[in-house]
Amino acid sequence: MRIAIIGAGAMGGALAEGLLKGNIFLPKDVTIANPHEDKLKRFAEIGASITTENQAAIIGADIVVIAVKPQTVRQVLEDIKPSFDPEGQVLVNMAANIGSTQIQQWLENDHLTIFQVIPNTAIAQRCSMTFIAPIGATAEQTAMMEQIFDDLGKTYITDEAHLEAGTVLASCGIAYAMRYIRAAAEGGVELGFSADVAKDIVLQTVKGAVALLQASGNHPEAEIDKVTTAGGTTIKGLNEMEHAGFTSAVIRGLKAASE
């Protein structure tokens, strides 16, 4: 099985990096296309095929991934259209806010196999939360796509209507999580740690919180209750954060991003 990725920017590059670290594709079966060759060199060094020509990239590929900015998608599709085989190739669109109907119109074909895929940049470390919406796909094709992205983190099969919410919660959400980490690390500096030490402490703490919730399956509040003793420092800190609107700010931020 061969895969072609068109675009080596933040998301396309992250996908390529994750695939080349993963267990599904050999480096020689991954082709990355980008108009600027300087972004491709690091992938060539680890065995991937590279090209600056989109049409050349998709020849012989089973899966064609569009990982460019939304405003560039139409140009890319029109570029690959003469070489794209709708019967033998699966199209994966990772550009946000570009619907399958629009893709069908640009490729002038209503019978495409399309997967609308929204990962986040942690896909580079095989830790993405990825949303997958199949359009015109068989159960076998959907299972294949799920297997590919499960190797790069965790997947959730959904419909196109929920992709925007998935984008906000997981794709944008990784930035929100990092903003908390930054804030906590800055607080650690005020408490007397150096910046690097504070960051490492917060990273390990967040990692531990995730591991606890994944292992137990508990609601976060159940784990919070275990460490909030009456009159203790934890509950005082939590209440002060809530007085400042912590939960409300997170929810409002998520809702604002979806508008």
C-alpha positions in Angstrom: 0.0 0.0 0.0 1.3 3.4 -1.0 0.3 6.9 0.2 0.9 10.3 -1.3 0.8 13.4 0.9 0.3 16.7 -0.9 1.6 19.5 1.3 4.5 19.5 3.8 3.4 22.3 6.0 2.4 22.1 9.7 -0.2 19.4 9.2 1.1 17.6 6.1 4.6 17.5 7.6 3.3 16.2 10.9 1.4 13.4 9.1 4.4 12.5 7.1 6.6 12.4 10.2 4.1 10.2 12.1 3.7 7.8 9.2 7.5 7.4 8.8 7.7 6.6 12.5 4.7 4.2 12.4 4.0 0.6 11.6 1.8 0.7 8.5 4.0 2.1 5.7 7.6 1.6 4.7 9.4 4.9 4.0 9.7 4.0 0.3 5.9 3.8 0.2 5.4 7.3 1.4 5.6 10.2 -1.1 5.5 13.8 -0.1 4.9 16.7 -2.5 5.5 20.3 -1.8 6.3 23.3 -4.1 9.2 24.3 -1.8 11.9 21.6 -1.9 13.5 22.8 1.3 10.6 21.4 3.4 11.1 18.0 1.8 14.8 17.3 2.5 14.3 15.9 6.0 11.8 13.3 4.7 14.1 12.2 1.9 16.9 11.7 4.4 14.8 8.9 6.1 13.8 7.2 2.9 10.6 8.8 1.8 10.0 9.8 -1.9 9.8 13.5 -2.5 8.7 15.7 -5.4 7.6 19.2 -6.2 5.1 18.0 -8.7 1.6 17.0 -7.4 0.7 14.9 -10.4 3.9 12.9 -10.1 3.3 12.3 -6.4 -0.1 10.5 -6.8 1.0 8.1 -9.6 0.8 4.6 -8.1 -0.6 5.8 -4.8 -3.5 3.9 -3.2 -4.3 6.9 -0.9 -4.0 10.6 -1.8 -3.9 13.0 1.1 -4.7 16.7 0.6 -2.9 18.5 3.4 -2.8 22.1 2.2 -4.4 25.3 3.4 -8.1 25.5 2.5 -7.6 28.3 0.0 -5.2 26.1 -1.9 -7.4 22.9 -2.1 -9.2 23.8 -5.4 -5.9 24.5 -7.1 -4.4 21.2 -5.9 -7.4 19.2 -7.0 -7.5 20.7 -10.4 -3.7 20.0 -10.7 -4.1 16.3 -9.9 -7.4 15.8 -11.6 -5.9 14.5 -14.9 -3.9 11.8 -13.0 -6.3 11.0 -10.2 -8.1 7.6 -10.6 -11.4 7.8 -8.7 -12.0 4.0 -9.0 -8.6 2.9 -7.7 -7.5 5.7 -5.4 -8.9 6.9 -2.1 -8.9 10.7 -1.4 -8.2 12.0 2.1 -8.9 15.6 2.7 -7.3 17.2 5.8 -8.1 20.8 4.9 -10.7 22.2 7.3 -14.0 23.7 6.1 -13.8 22.0 2.7 -16.8 19.7 2.4 -17.0 16.6 0.3 -19.7 18.1 -1.9 -17.2 20.9 -2.9 -14.5 18.3 -3.6 -16.9 16.3 -5.8 -17.7 19.5 -7.7 -14.1 20.5 -8.2 -13.2 17.0 -9.4 -16.4 16.8 -11.4 -17.2 13.3 -10.0 -20.0 12.4 -7.6 -18.8 8.8 -7.0 -15.5 9.4 -5.2 -14.3 7.6 -2.1 -13.5 10.5 0.3 -12.4 10.6 3.9 -12.7 13.9 5.6 -10.0 13.6 8.3 -9.2 16.1 11.1 -6.1 15.2 13.2 -4.0 17.5 15.3 -0.3 18.2 15.2 0.5 15.5 17.8 0.1 13.1 14.9 3.9 13.7 14.4 4.4 11.8 17.6 1.7 9.3 16.9 -0.5 10.8 19.6 -3.2 12.5 17.6 -6.9 12.6 18.3 -8.2 12.2 14.7 -11.8 12.5 13.5 -12.7 10.5 10.3 -15.8 11.0 8.3 -16.2 8.5 5.4 -18.1 9.5 2.3 -18.8 6.9 -0.4 -16.5 4.4 1.4 -17.0 0.7 2.0 -16.8 -0.8 5.5 -13.4 -2.3 4.4 -12.1 1.0 3.3 -13.2 2.7 6.5 -11.6 -0.1 8.6 -8.3 0.5 6.6 -8.4 4.2 7.3 -9.1 3.6 11.0 -6.2 1.2 11.2 -3.9 3.8 9.6 -4.8 6.6 12.0 -5.1 4.4 15.1 -1.4 3.8 14.5 -1.0 7.5 14.8 -3.0 8.0 18.0 -6.7 7.5 18.6 -9.5 7.8 16.0 -13.2 8.6 16.2 -15.4 7.7 13.2 -18.1 10.4 12.8 -20.1 12.3 10.1 -19.2 15.5 8.3 -21.6 17.5 10.5 -19.5 16.8 13.6 -16.1 17.6 12.1 -16.2 21.3 13.1 -16.8 20.4 16.7 -14.0 17.8 16.5 -11.7 20.5 15.0 -12.4 22.8 18.0 -12.1 20.2 20.6 -9.0 18.3 19.4 -7.3 20.2 16.6 -7.6 23.7 18.1 -7.8 22.0 21.5 -4.2 21.0 21.5 -3.3 24.7 21.5 -5.7 25.3 24.4 -4.0 22.5 26.4 -0.6 24.0 25.6 -1.8 27.4 26.9 -2.7 25.8 30.2 0.7 24.2 30.3 2.3 27.5 29.6 0.3 29.3 32.3 1.0 26.6 34.9 4.7 26.7 34.1 4.7 30.5 34.5 3.0 30.0 37.9 5.8 27.5 38.8 8.4 30.2 38.1 6.5 32.5 40.6 6.7 29.7 43.1 10.5 29.5 42.8 11.3 27.0 40.1 13.4 27.8 37.0 11.4 28.0 33.8 12.7 24.7 32.4 12.1 22.8 35.6 8.6 24.3 36.0 7.8 23.2 32.4 9.0 19.7 33.0 7.0 19.4 36.3 3.8 20.6 34.5 4.3 18.3 31.5 4.8 15.2 33.8 1.8 16.3 35.9 -0.5 16.6 32.8 0.8 13.3 31.5 0.0 11.7 34.8 -3.5 13.1 34.8 -4.2 11.7 31.3 -2.8 8.3 32.3 -5.0 8.2 35.4 -8.2 9.0 33.5 -7.4 6.6 30.6 -6.6 3.8 33.0 -9.6 4.3 35.3 -12.2 5.5 32.8 -13.4 7.8 35.6 -14.9 11.2 35.1 -12.3 13.9 35.9 -14.2 15.1 38.9 -13.9 11.6 40.5 -10.1 11.8 40.3 -10.2 15.4 41.5 -12.2 14.4 44.6 -9.4 12.0 45.6 -7.0 14.8 46.1 -9.2 17.5 47.5 -9.2 17.2 51.3 -11.4 19.4 53.4 -9.7 22.8 53.9 -6.7 21.7 51.9 -4.6 23.5 49.4 -6.0 21.7 46.3 -9.6 22.8 46.9 -8.4 26.4 47.7 -6.6 26.5 44.4 -9.5 25.0 42.4 -12.0 27.4 43.9 -9.8 30.4 43.2 -9.5 29.3 39.6 -13.3 28.9 39.4 -13.8 32.4 40.9 -11.6 33.7 38.0 -13.9 31.8 35.5 -11.7 28.9 34.6 -14.4 26.4 33.5 -16.5 29.1 31.9 -13.5 30.5 30.0 -12.7 27.1 28.6 -16.3 26.5 27.4 -16.6 30.0 26.1 -13.4 29.6 24.2 -14.5 26.4 22.6 -17.9 27.9 21.6 -16.2 31.0 20.2 -13.9 28.9 18.0 -16.9 27.0 16.6 -18.8 30.2 15.5 
